[in-house]
Amino acid sequence: MDLGLEGKVALVTGASKGLGFGIARELTREGARVAISSRSEERIAAAAQAIGTRGFVHDTGDASSVPDLIARVEQELGPIDILVTNSGGPPASEDALSFGLDDWRAAYELLLLGAVALVQAAVPGMQARGWGRVISVSSGVVREPSPVLVLSASHRAGLLAALRTIARQVAGDGVTINSLLTGVIATDRSRELGSDRPERGAQIPAGRLGTVEEFAAAAAFLSSERASYITGAALRVDGGASRSV
Ligand SMILES: NC(=O)c1ccc[n+]([C@@H]2O[C@H](COP(=O)([O-])OP(=O)(O)OC[C@H]3O[C@@H](n4cnc5c(N)ncnc54)[C@H](OP(=O)(O)O)[C@@H]3O)[C@@H](O)[C@H]2O)c1
């Protein structure tokens, strides 16, 4: 299938490793011109070199620096056609009451405000040009909150509602906005959370954790010309793990 991504300009945030890096690599393979960002100059430069893209320093939790990021990317690569919003995850705890207000505020800025700022900055240009794709890397916990991930579930659920609203508003302008509800994919994040234990994989109907490549393939499809009538969707990439309808 030709995804029609040749020459498209993409920005993938939180992309020095893991899911963001995998998506950037897949979009590059499909012929897109990809900018990637993360907090560390050293890590993002190494990642950019590995896939032959351009790296930019940007903290997804810093909404105020979004206009500068978008301007730098557009100056170097041209108008952004595809935006993939991603970052690291917030802290986890088995005690949902243990987080202070500062933790809640930081998670809000990282997972909700930072992503909305990126969407607000990139989408009007997409509307004006009559074509655009936004992919939000979200989590299955928005449907089935995990006991240890209250910060993630709360803010990602809010972002999902915001993106559904915006997706309906811009659907007539050739811009689609979709979310990927991540199951357990083998990355440093899932290793840090202890989700990569063999018994965890055995609990997933597919019998194993997902790979970054499998996840990135879903993102590439939603970024494509072929996905033009899919918007406001939340696609599970979880090997059948979710029980909800
Ligand atoms: N893997 C899973 O199974 C899974 C499941 C559900 C949800 N998720 C979510 O999916 C997202 C990506 O997960 P992952 O597994 O790819 O994690 P990962 O392997 O730990 O990679 C996280 C990436 O995000 C970057 N990053 C972290 N904090 C950032 C910030 N404040 N601003 C910009 N970049 C930032 C990191 O780069 P720098 O350190 O260089 O900034 C790194 O490139 C996370 O939000 C995670 O919670 C993952």
The ligand as an SDF file (V2000), in Angstrom:
LIG
                    3D

 48 52  0  0  0  0  0  0  0  0999 V2000
    5.8320    1.6690   26.1590 N   0  0  0  0  0  0  0  0  0  0  0  0
    4.6290    1.4190   26.6380 C   0  0  0  0  0  0  0  0  0  0  0  0
    4.2760    0.2530   26.8640 O   0  0  0  0  0  0  0  0  0  0  0  0
    3.6600    2.5390   26.9170 C   0  0  0  0  0  0  0  0  0  0  0  0
    2.3640    2.2140   27.3340 C   0  0  0  0  0  0  0  0  0  0  0  0
    1.4350    3.2350   27.5550 C   0  0  0  0  0  0  0  0  0  0  0  0
    1.8180    4.5500   27.3900 C   0  0  0  0  0  0  0  0  0  0  0  0
    3.1010    4.8340   26.9930 N   0  0  0  0  0  0  0  0  0  0  0  0
    3.4450    6.2480   26.8630 C   0  0  0  0  0  0  0  0  0  0  0  0
    3.9970    6.5160   25.6060 O   0  0  0  0  0  0  0  0  0  0  0  0
    4.9580    7.5640   25.7180 C   0  0  0  0  0  0  0  0  0  0  0  0
    6.2720    7.0970   25.1090 C   0  0  0  0  0  0  0  0  0  0  0  0
    6.6770    5.9590   25.8180 O   0  0  0  0  0  0  0  0  0  0  0  0
    8.0100    5.1550   25.4960 P   0  0  0  0  0  0  0  0  0  0  0  0
    7.7230    3.7780   25.9080 O   0  0  0  0  0  0  0  0  0  0  0  0
    8.5040    5.4390   24.1550 O   0  0  0  0  0  0  0  0  0  0  0  0
    8.9980    5.8140   26.5810 O   0  0  0  0  0  0  0  0  0  0  0  0
   10.5940    5.8990   26.5760 P   0  0  0  0  0  0  0  0  0  0  0  0
   11.1820    4.7360   25.8830 O   0  0  0  0  0  0  0  0  0  0  0  0
   10.9560    6.1670   27.9910 O   0  0  0  0  0  0  0  0  0  0  0  0
   10.9180    7.2050   25.6840 O   0  0  0  0  0  0  0  0  0  0  0  0
   10.4360    8.4450   26.0870 C   0  0  0  0  0  0  0  0  0  0  0  0
   10.8890    9.4880   25.0800 C   0  0  0  0  0  0  0  0  0  0  0  0
   10.3050   10.7290   25.4390 O   0  0  0  0  0  0  0  0  0  0  0  0
   11.3230   11.7090   25.6170 C   0  0  0  0  0  0  0  0  0  0  0  0
   10.8770   12.5750   26.6930 N   0  0  0  0  0  0  0  0  0  0  0  0
   10.6900   12.2850   27.9860 C   0  0  0  0  0  0  0  0  0  0  0  0
   10.2350   13.3460   28.6520 N   0  0  0  0  0  0  0  0  0  0  0  0
   10.1300   14.3490   27.7280 C   0  0  0  0  0  0  0  0  0  0  0  0
    9.7280   15.7040   27.7970 C   0  0  0  0  0  0  0  0  0  0  0  0
    9.3250   16.2560   28.9500 N   0  0  0  0  0  0  0  0  0  0  0  0
    9.7540   16.4280   26.6600 N   0  0  0  0  0  0  0  0  0  0  0  0
   10.1800   15.9010   25.4920 C   0  0  0  0  0  0  0  0  0  0  0  0
   10.5820   14.6260   25.3760 N   0  0  0  0  0  0  0  0  0  0  0  0
   10.5430   13.8650   26.4880 C   0  0  0  0  0  0  0  0  0  0  0  0
   12.5880   10.9570   25.9310 C   0  0  0  0  0  0  0  0  0  0  0  0
   13.7170   11.6870   25.4580 O   0  0  0  0  0  0  0  0  0  0  0  0
   14.6460   12.6450   26.3570 P   0  0  0  0  0  0  0  0  0  0  0  0
   14.9250   11.9070   27.6150 O   0  0  0  0  0  0  0  0  0  0  0  0
   15.8340   12.8230   25.4720 O   0  0  0  0  0  0  0  0  0  0  0  0
   13.8560   13.8970   26.5680 O   0  0  0  0  0  0  0  0  0  0  0  0
   12.3930    9.7150   25.0590 C   0  0  0  0  0  0  0  0  0  0  0  0
   12.8030    9.9780   23.7490 O   0  0  0  0  0  0  0  0  0  0  0  0
    5.0730    7.8820   27.2080 C   0  0  0  0  0  0  0  0  0  0  0  0
    4.2600    9.0000   27.4970 O   0  0  0  0  0  0  0  0  0  0  0  0
    4.5130    6.6520   27.8670 C   0  0  0  0  0  0  0  0  0  0  0  0
    3.9520    6.9260   29.1380 O   0  0  0  0  0  0  0  0  0  0  0  0
    4.0220    3.8710   26.7630 C   0  0  0  0  0  0  0  0  0  0  0  0
  1  2  1  0
  2  3  2  0
  2  4  1  0
  4  5  1  0
  4 48  2  0
  5  6  2  0
  6  7  1  0
  7  8  2  0
  8  9  1  0
  8 48  1  0
  9 10  1  0
  9 46  1  0
 10 11  1  0
 11 12  1  0
 11 44  1  0
 12 13  1  0
 13 14  1  0
 14 15  2  0
 14 16  1  0
 14 17  1  0
 17 18  1  0
 18 19  2  0
 18 20  1  0
 18 21  1  0
 21 22  1  0
 22 23  1  0
 23 24  1  0
 23 42  1  0
 24 25  1  0
 25 26  1  0
 25 36  1  0
 26 27  1  0
 26 35  1  0
 27 28  2  0
 28 29  1  0
 29 30  1  0
 29 35  2  0
 30 31  1  0
 30 32  2  0
 32 33  1  0
 33 34  2  0
 34 35  1  0
 36 37  1  0
 36 42  1  0
 37 38  1  0
 38 39  2  0
 38 40  1  0
 38 41  1  0
 42 43  1  0
 44 45  1  0
 44 46  1  0
 46 47  1  0
M  CHG  2   8   1  16  -1
M  END
$$$$
